[in-house]
Amino acid sequence: MIDVLHSRMLSETANLNYDHNAWFFGTEPDAIPLHAGYTLGYYIVSKYINKTGTPASQLWDVSASEFFDVT
């Protein structure tokens, strides 16, 4: 399921009109599970840490685009 949501999220990264409430608060439960945005954030950051070896404490200044380049 996470791979399906991740693919969908990647296809919407340039969409400035994405539905934040659907991704984070489950306002569209038939399409996007509750808290999917938080789960995907954890998934993306975990993949970045595993691939780069950078500890979480040093990610505060990493640009969002770098996370997408790794996943």
N, C-alpha and C positions, 0 to 999 in steps of 0.2 A: 504494500500500500504506500509506503514512504516513497518508493521510486516513482510511482504514478503521480503523487502529489509534487514531488521534486521536479519532475518533467513539466507539469502544469505550471508550477511557480516560475520556472526558467522561461517558459513561453510568455509569461506576463511581466517580466522584470522591467520592460520599457513602458508598460501601460501606466500612465499617470492617473488613470481613473479606476484602478483596481479597487475591489471592495474590501477595505481593511477590516470591517466588522465581520465579514464572512470568513476571512482567513484567521482572525484572532479570536473572535467571539461566537462563532458558530451560527451566524444568522441565516446561513444556507446549509443546514445539516445534511440535506440529500446530496449536495455537491462537494462540500468541504467539511470535514469533521471539526468539531469544537477544538479550538486551540491548535489547529494545524500550523499556523504561522510560528508559534513558539516551538513546536516540535521540529519544524523544518530549520529554524534558526539553530537549534541545538545540533541537529544532524549536519548542517553545513559547517559549523564551527568545529565540531568533532572531526569531520573529514579533513579540514584544514590543519588542525593540530596533528593528526596522525600522519599526514603527508609531509608537513614541513618540520615537525618536531618543535615548533614554537610553543612555549607554555602559555596558557590562557592569560596569565598575569602580564604578558607582553603584547597582547593583541589590541590594546586600547587605541593605537594609532594606525592600525591596518585599515586601508580603504575597503569599502564593500566590494569593489570590483575585484580585488585580489582573492576574496573568498570564492567568487564565482569562477575565477580563472582556474582554481584548483578542483572544484567539484565537477 
